[in-house]
Amino acid sequence: MRGGLWQLGQSITRRLGQADKKTIARRCYASDADLKKTALYDFHVANGGKMVPFAGWSMPIQYKDSIMESTINCRENGSLFDVAHMCGLSLKGKDCVPFLEKLVVADVAGLAPGTGSLTVFTNEKGGAIDDSVITKVTDDHIYLVVNAGCRDKDLAHIEEHMKAFKAKGGDVSWHIYDERSLLALQGPLAAPTLQHLTKEDLSKMYFGEFRIIDINGSKCFLTRTGYTGEDGFEISVPSENAVDLAKAILEKSEGKVRLTGLGARDSLRLEAGLCLYGNDMEQHITPVEAGLTWAIGKRRRAEGGFLGAEVILKQIADGPAIRRVGLFSTGPPARSHSEIQNENGENIGEVTSGGFSPCLKKNIGMGYVKSGLHKPGTKVKIVIRGKTYEGSVTKMPFVPTKYYKP
Amino acid sequence: MASRLWASKAASYLKISTFNFNRGFASVVKDLKYAESHEWVKVDGKSATVGITDHAQDHLGDVVYVELPEVGAAVTQGSSFGAVESVKATSDINSPVSGKVVEVNEELSSSPGLVNGSPYENGWIIKVEISDTNEVNSLMDSEQYSKFCEEEDNH
């Protein structure tokens, strides 16, 4: 389903918001006033942000720069994103690690304090409830960020299991950081810019690491991570200091780091081969099918002990029936739900995300195909509006990642 | 059907939020006629040239692909004959008039950005031999279209 020109600019909202179709559909009856606003809302509007509804929030899809310009500038200089719609929370207590390990596939116990990882919350069938970046702050404190569109179901899921866990005498509690805002600073100028605003030596802080430090005069949670494939940070800042921090970052970069909206964020994460929950990963897709087997710790593969472990461990042993792959294609950009066929025109899967890559200047996409047809170089056909176009399976990321590693 | 219903409701709602940012005045051309779905048509006797408006290209952003019909294809007023893809979105292009496609702008295959850079001239999309010239009367003139865009933006 796609719109005419009269729906301009809305497709991306739909594309990005698929995780939350029901919520959005319900909100369609509501007015603008029902949308939540981040602490930076007025700042976005003052800077030319084009605000759209996203997962119940009013968020900038772009500013004055085009999505193409913003995407390229992020990789050449840097981008500042307001991602305060995402939900940060802490799990605390001496049993927080064993508690979380019941819900996610990561080897949380094996993480060194101050480090983290991408992980997946699974359901009983091994499907993904959400993906999340988790950090082990200390042995009795986990910090994590979950998707805006999944907030309600994630929190309900965690809460339900937390009640049962506590009833058996487990020591765990949570705090949801609604008083904080989350900013993402990404790109080659991220570290040099942020270094102007903190005394902490950022050259000693590597990808996946976490610190609680003073930035621009306020206590921030800093994680060296992101959703663009570039080096960068996510900064959890007290909401009353969020606008000042955003201004300081833009100023210290001498205007090279630009405010960047959800549109370019989607292009950037696609170029980096990263999943968008709701498109590329859903309740019925396992982390193995999604190509995230690397995120399932070695000890977890041996011991299981997380929801859906039987299904997931069997898939690791036998291989999954379908696999997430990267795609290049000719013709119009393939969008989600485009059919993928083999060379004989038989259905082998579906595109889950796709678009024109601003950096590569060609069509890229990702989707699921039957195992065996997942190898890079496999020729495929992609059906777009009834016509078939040539494509091929390719490795991801499409654009090399530049994570800051020792 | 559900997704269609959802999409139309979403669209009517999203319009409110998507367009309340005023991007300034998009240009219109006086002698053209305009459809509510943001295509323009230049009519000369039975011959019509069709494209998308400045307002449309501005909202779409960087156009990366234009799906063109075959020469000889029949087009119907208000029905889709092709599509325009930007980094951000896919949109149908509806024909403002009924008739037969007599020429397509082949240059768009290699330079889709002409739609952004020159929406009313080099970025034209198709030429149509009109079957019913009366249809043109149902379209808006430049003044009506400007007002229509303004209302849509500030809805």
Interface residues (C-beta under 8 A of the other chain):
Chain A: M1 R2 G3 G4 L5 W6 Q7 L8 G9 Q10 S11 I12 T13 R14 K21 I24 A25 R27 C28 Y29 S31 D32 L35 V45 G48 G49 K50 M51 V52 P53 S58 I61 Q62 S66 I67 M68 T71 G263 S267 G331 P332 P333 R335 G355 F356 P358 R385
Chain B: S3 R4 W6 A7 K9 A10 A11 S12 Y13 L14 K15 I16 S17 T18 F19 N20 F21 R23 E36 S37 H38 E39 I52 A56 H59 L60 G61 D62 V64 Y65 E67 S80 A83 V84 E85 S86 V87 K88 A89 T90 S91 D92 I93 N94
